[in-house]
Amino acid sequence: MCGRYVIKSSLKVVEKRFDAVVQEPELYAPSPNVAIGEPAPVILNRAPKQIVFYHFGLTPFWAKKRMYIINARSEGDHNKDNSPLYTGGMGILQKPAFRKPIRSQRCLVIADAFLEGPKDKRLSKPYVFYPSVHKGPFAMAGIWDVWHHPETGASYGSFAIITTVANELVASMGHHRSPVILRPEQERLWLEDRVPLSDITAMLHPFDPSLFNAYPISPEIKSPRAKDFELLRPIGPSLREDAEYILYQDIVLEGMGASPARRRKLDKE
């Protein structure tokens, strides 16, 4: 599963990277720990040039009350053993909460990294996974929906991240699932309504492990209220040797990982 992720890039960087404009810039705020129920930036297929804020945790339009479905399994109820060799059908096409969104309500979920832990310990032993070759934000494949409160009529936009089996990198940490991370050339296709469904499901595969790395961080990140970028400091070696880029080093250079006193000084400067 993928239940937490990181946004560290500035608003300008995100807008340039995705060639889209943030609609409510006052809502944009970097976070080391985007958690369930929180508003986060996404790009919807119905407005590919706009970055809007939907809540993490999908509530289907037909639900009687709010739900928080954070992940949509690409295999659905198939591949119960999470075999990385699975080549069967994509059950996401039949699941009631997902069958309409996967066809017509897709989105890009903007992130700089995602958090995961071993299957048995989860975020009690967390790792942060980040792009080690191409710096900057990336897009996870997502689906969205809008739910209307049955009594007040208020609209509630939400999204879920699509997951697939683990690649070699995620599996080496001990987890069995990973988010679907789209390649840049796939992002616009994911948002295109006229793309054949077979082309959409063809994208639901593990990301290239050679482009990412991961290292262990403090288990304090387990709390959804933990919002200090210092929690992304490495507390052990990376899963593989990384000579080019360490996420935490970049955060420190941007001032996010500094102490409160240091941050105040940076603000004044």
FENURFEN-V820111 format. One record per residue. N is the residue number from 1. RES is the residue in one small letter. PHI is phi as a letter, one per 30 degrees, with the letter a starting at -180 (* if undefined). PSI is psi in whole degrees, 0 to 359 (* if undefined). OMEGA is omega in whole degrees, -180 to 180 (* if undefined). Layout:
N,RES,PHI,PSI,OMEGA
N,RES,PHI,PSI,OMEGA
//
This chain:
1,m,*,169,175
2,c,b,98,-175
3,g,c,352,178
4,r,b,149,175
5,y,a,176,-170
6,v,c,138,169
7,i,b,114,-179
8,k,b,341,-176
9,s,d,150,178
10,s,d,164,180
11,l,e,316,-179
12,k,d,320,180
13,v,d,317,-180
14,v,d,315,180
15,e,d,318,180
16,k,d,317,-177
17,r,d,320,-175
18,f,c,4,178
19,d,h,50,-178
20,a,b,160,-176
21,v,c,132,176
22,v,d,123,-174
23,q,d,327,178
24,e,b,78,-174
25,p,e,336,179
26,e,d,341,180
27,l,d,346,-175
28,y,d,125,179
29,a,a,122,175
30,p,e,148,-179
31,s,b,134,176
32,p,d,359,-169
33,n,a,68,176
34,v,d,123,-172
35,a,c,172,-177
36,i,e,135,177
37,g,i,350,-177
38,e,d,147,175
39,p,d,141,-178
40,a,b,155,-177
41,p,d,132,177
42,v,b,161,174
43,i,c,118,-177
44,l,d,151,179
45,n,d,335,-179
46,r,d,349,179
47,a,b,73,-173
48,p,d,351,178
49,k,c,10,-179
50,q,b,142,173
51,i,c,118,-177
52,v,c,174,-177
53,f,c,114,176
54,y,c,161,-177
55,h,d,139,180
56,f,d,114,-176
57,g,k,101,-172
58,l,d,134,168
59,t,c,112,179
60,p,d,151,-177
61,f,d,334,-176
62,w,c,358,-177
63,a,d,145,178
64,k,d,337,176
65,k,b,168,-177
66,r,d,140,177
67,m,b,166,-179
68,y,b,72,178
69,i,d,105,-174
70,i,d,331,-177
71,n,b,148,174
72,a,b,113,-180
73,r,d,124,180
74,s,d,327,180
75,e,d,355,-178
76,g,i,230,-180
77,d,d,359,177
78,h,d,171,176
79,n,h,52,-178
80,k,d,336,179
81,d,d,0,-179
82,n,h,41,179
83,s,d,129,178
84,p,d,349,-180
85,l,c,4,-177
86,y,d,132,179
87,t,b,17,-177
88,g,d,197,-176
89,g,d,158,179
90,m,c,100,-177
91,g,d,346,178
92,i,e,336,-179
93,l,d,341,-178
94,q,c,342,-177
95,k,d,132,-176
96,p,e,321,-177
97,a,d,343,-171
98,f,c,339,-170
99,r,d,327,176
100,k,d,311,-180
101,p,e,320,-177
102,i,d,336,179
103,r,d,326,-171
104,s,b,0,-178
105,q,b,68,-180
106,r,c,156,-180
107,c,b,163,172
108,l,c,127,177
109,v,c,114,-173
110,i,d,132,-178
111,a,a,159,172
112,d,c,343,-180
113,a,a,166,172
114,f,b,157,-177
115,l,c,140,178
116,e,a,160,178
117,g,b,173,178
118,p,e,154,-176
119,k,e,321,-176
120,d,d,334,-177
121,k,c,338,180
122,r,h,229,-175
123,l,d,9,169
124,s,d,344,175
125,k,b,71,-169
126,p,d,152,171
127,y,b,151,173
128,v,c,125,180
129,f,c,129,-174
130,y,b,157,177
131,p,d,124,-176
132,s,c,352,-179
133,v,c,305,-179
134,h,c,109,-178
135,k,d,158,175
136,g,j,174,-177
137,p,d,158,177
138,f,b,178,-177
139,a,b,128,170
140,m,c,145,179
141,a,d,129,-179
142,g,b,167,172
143,i,b,153,-176
144,w,b,165,175
145,d,a,165,177
146,v,b,124,180
147,w,c,141,179
148,h,c,128,-180
149,h,d,127,-175
150,p,d,338,-178
151,e,c,316,-176
152,t,c,338,-178
153,g,i,0,-180
154,a,d,141,-180
155,s,d,144,-177
156,y,b,104,179
157,g,d,135,-177
158,s,b,169,-178
159,f,b,162,174
160,a,b,151,177
161,i,c,132,178
162,i,d,136,180
163,t,c,162,177
164,t,b,187,-179
165,v,d,161,-179
166,a,d,145,171
167,n,d,186,-176
168,e,d,322,-177
169,l,d,310,-179
170,v,d,320,180
171,a,d,328,-179
172,s,d,340,176
173,m,d,344,176
174,g,j,14,179
175,h,c,157,-172
176,h,c,357,-179
177,r,b,160,174
178,s,a,157,177
179,p,d,153,172
180,v,d,115,178
181,i,c,121,-176
182,l,d,143,171
183,r,d,152,-179
184,p,e,321,-179
185,e,d,347,178
186,q,c,342,-170
187,e,d,314,-179
188,r,d,327,176
189,l,d,322,179
190,w,d,329,-179
191,l,c,354,-177
192,e,d,123,-177
193,d,d,331,-173
194,r,c,2,178
195,v,d,133,179
196,p,e,145,-178
197,l,e,327,179
198,s,d,327,177
199,d,d,327,178
200,i,d,311,-178
201,t,d,336,178
202,a,d,343,178
203,m,d,351,-173
204,l,d,66,-179
205,h,b,162,-179
206,p,e,148,178
207,f,d,162,-179
208,d,d,113,-177
209,p,d,340,-179
210,s,d,346,-178
211,l,c,357,-177
212,f,b,165,172
213,n,b,177,-180
214,a,a,154,174
215,y,b,158,-179
216,p,d,147,178
217,i,b,178,-176
218,s,d,137,176
219,p,d,353,176
220,e,d,338,-180
221,i,d,347,-180
222,k,e,328,179
223,s,d,128,178
224,p,d,346,179
225,r,d,355,-180
226,a,d,112,-174
227,k,b,21,180
228,d,c,124,-180
229,f,d,342,176
230,e,d,338,179
231,l,d,349,176
232,l,c,8,177
233,r,d,136,178
234,p,d,139,174
235,i,c,12,179
236,g,a,179,-178
237,p,d,155,176
238,s,d,161,178
239,l,d,330,171
240,r,b,160,-177
241,e,e,133,-175
242,d,b,106,-176
243,a,c,348,-172
244,e,c,319,-166
245,y,a,126,174
246,i,c,125,-175
247,l,e,314,-176
248,y,d,322,179
249,q,d,319,179
250,d,d,321,178
251,i,d,318,179
252,v,d,318,180
253,l,d,329,179
254,e,d,354,177
255,g,j,354,-177
256,m,d,331,-176
257,g,c,6,-178
258,a,d,163,176
259,s,d,163,178
260,p,e,319,180
261,a,d,317,179
262,r,d,321,180
263,r,d,321,179
264,r,d,321,179
265,k,d,317,180
266,l,d,321,179
267,d,d,319,179
268,k,d,320,180
269,e,d,*,*
//
